């Protein structure tokens, strides 16, 4: 099964996967806001770094779930 179809299937079947996707989307929205802001305060710069790390961790979890699901086919 290709990656797109697998992702769609997990979105339909897994509440955890949907939660991860939603968290990832929210992180991306906040990062976009910070990118367009221009100059960041020190707190915002820290938030930006933390959001990038969180977003990457969420992506890793999603791909792990996709790999595990792929094995079951």
Backbone as a ProteinNet text record, in pm:
[ID]
protein_1_A
[PRIMARY]
XXXXXXXXXXXXXXXXXXXXXXXXXXXXXXXXXXXXXXXXXXXXXXXXXXXXXXXXXXXXXXXXXXXXXXXXX
[TERTIARY]
85.3	0	89.4	53.7	137.3	113.7	204.7	204.9	77	29.5	-90.8	-212.7	-229.9	-344.1	-333.2	-212.4	-191.7	-226.1	-183.3	-213.9	-364.9	-433	-578.8	-648.4	-599.8	-659.5	-640.7	-520.7	-495.6	-579.4	-598.1	-683.1	-826.1	-872.3	-1007	-1016.8	-913.3	-922.9	-860.7	-771.7	-695.7	-715.6	-776.1	-793.7	-658.3	-563.5	-430	-361.5	-371.6	-309.9	-372.2	-505.4	-573.3	-527.6	-508.2	-461.8	-321.8	-233.7	-98.2	-97.9	-180.5	-189.5	-239.7	-339.8	-394.9	-291.7	-221	-116.2	-8.6	30.1	131	83.2	-44.3	-102.4	-102.7	-137.4	-139.7	0.2	99	237.8	277.6	241.2	275.1	207.7	82.7	12.9	83.2	122.3	190.4	326.2	398.4	527.3	510.8	407.6	381.3	356.9	280.3	255.2	387.1	471.8	600	690	689.2	771.7	732	603.2	554.8	566.5	592.2	601.2	725.9	829.9	955.8	1043.8	1075.3	1162.3	1088	1153.6	1093.5	1154.8	1072.3	1125.7	1203.5	1276.9	1351.9	1254.7	1142.1	1042.1	987.2	960.3	909.4	1014	1138.6	1246.3	1257.2	1243	1244.4	1123.4	1007.1	884.9	902.1	962	983.8	1069.8	1178.3	1265.4	1190.2	1112	1036.8	930.4	864.8	763.8	825.5	942.2	1009.4	1043.8	1093.2	1126.2	1000.9	894.7	769.1	711.5	714.6	661.6	736.5	867.9	949.1	918.2	902.8	869.9	733.4	637.6	505.2	513.8	591.4	608.9	672.8	771.6	835.7	734.6	648.1	546.2	448.6	409.6	317.1	381.4	506.3	573.7	595.8	622.1	636	504.2	393.7	262.7	235.9	274.7	253.8	338	461.1	547.4	490.6	444.5	387	261.8	181	58.3	91.9	194.2	236.6	278.2	342.3	386.6	269.6	153.6	38.8	-33.6	4.4	-59.5	14
-117.8	0	123.5	221.9	341.9	429	522.5	604.7	686.6	742.5	825.8	743.5	627.7	541.6	492	459.4	412.7	523.3	644	758.5	780.1	775.1	792.4	683.1	564.1	452.6	471.8	511.9	536.1	652.7	754.1	866.2	819.7	724.5	671.9	580	502.4	394.1	422.6	519.6	537.9	677.3	678.9	804.8	864.3	781.8	830.5	896	833.2	889.9	1024.5	1033.3	1160.7	1267.6	1230.2	1324.5	1375.2	1284.5	1323.1	1418	1387.5	1472.5	1611.3	1616.3	1745	1826	1760.9	1831	1884.4	1804.3	1843.8	1967.4	1966.9	2079.5	2206.5	2191.8	2307.5	2365.2	2278.9	2325.7	2402.9	2350.2	2416.4	2553.3	2561.7	2691.2	2794.3	2752.1	2845.2	2885.4	2790.9	2822.2	2920.5	2904.1	2997.4	3138	3145.9	3275.2	3340.2	3261.7	3314.7	3353.9	3276.9	3308.8	3442.7	3468.8	3592.5	3712.6	3687.3	3796.3	3881	3819.5	3893.5	3874.8	3984.3	3978.1	3910.1	3810.5	3736.9	3780.9	3776.5	3797.1	3671.7	3679.4	3560.9	3446.3	3476.8	3373.3	3310.2	3390.8	3338.5	3254.4	3292.9	3214.5	3077.4	3075.1	2947.7	2864.6	2929.5	2859.3	2800.6	2877.5	2830.1	2703.8	2704.4	2585.6	2465.9	2489	2379.5	2325.4	2414.1	2370.8	2287.6	2327.2	2251.1	2110.8	2100.6	1969	1884.8	1946.7	1874.3	1826.8	1913.1	1879.1	1760.2	1760.5	1649.3	1520.3	1529.1	1410.5	1355	1442.4	1397.9	1328.8	1384.8	1324.8	1186.1	1174.7	1044.6	942.5	983.3	891.9	849.1	943.4	909.5	809.1	834	741.1	604.6	601.4	473.7	396.8	466.7	401.4	350.7	428.8	387	263.2	261.1	144.5	19.9	35.7	-79.1	-129.4	-37.2	-76.9	-145.1	-95.8	-153.2	-299.9	-328.2	-465	-560.8	-510.1	-597.3	-632.3	-569.3	-599.6	-707.8
0	0	0	-83.2	-88.4	35.9	56	177.7	192.7	84.1	89.9	131.6	71.4	106.6	249.5	291.5	428.2	527.9	498.6	585.5	595.5	481.6	480.2	561.9	548.5	624.3	774.9	813.7	955.8	1007.6	926.2	966.6	992.9	916.1	933.8	1054.9	1079.7	1176.7	1313.3	1322.2	1445.8	1506.8	1622.6	1696.2	1732.7	1771.9	1808.6	1688.7	1573	1452.9	1419.4	1428.4	1402.8	1501.3	1626.7	1728.2	1694.2	1653.5	1615.7	1496.1	1397.4	1278.1	1317	1403.6	1445.5	1525.3	1616.1	1691.8	1597.9	1499.9	1401.6	1325.3	1284.7	1212.7	1297.8	1426	1514.8	1535.7	1547.3	1558.7	1433.8	1317.6	1192.1	1182.3	1224.2	1222.2	1310	1429.3	1520.3	1464.2	1406.7	1345.8	1230.6	1150	1040.8	1095.1	1202.8	1265.7	1308.4	1373.8	1421.3	1305	1196.2	1079.4	1018	1013.8	952	1044.8	1170	1266.6	1245.8	1198.2	1180.7	1301.6	1369.3	1486.6	1602.3	1661	1771.7	1904.3	2007.7	2142.4	2180.3	2288.2	2334.9	2365.3	2427.7	2458.9	2332.1	2232.4	2106.1	2034.6	2042.8	1981.2	2048.2	2179.7	2253.5	2212.7	2205.6	2164.1	2024.1	1935	1798.7	1797.7	1873.2	1879.5	1936.3	2040.6	2102	2006.1	1933.8	1837.6	1725.2	1679.3	1574.1	1622.5	1745.3	1801	1820.3	1871.1	1893.1	1760.9	1661.2	1529.9	1469.8	1484.3	1434.5	1510.2	1641	1721.6	1681.2	1656.9	1613.4	1478	1388	1256.2	1267.9	1355.1	1378	1428.9	1520.9	1574.5	1465.4	1381.1	1272.4	1176.5	1140	1048.8	1112.3	1241.8	1310.9	1303.5	1330.2	1322.1	1181.1	1082.2	944	910.9	959.2	935.1	1001.6	1124.8	1196.8	1127.1	1079.7	1009.4	877.3	808.9	681.5	700.6	812.8	840.9	854	896.3	918.4	788.5	678	548.9	476.1
[MASK]
+++++++++++++++++++++++++++++++++++++++++++++++++++++++++++++++++++++++++

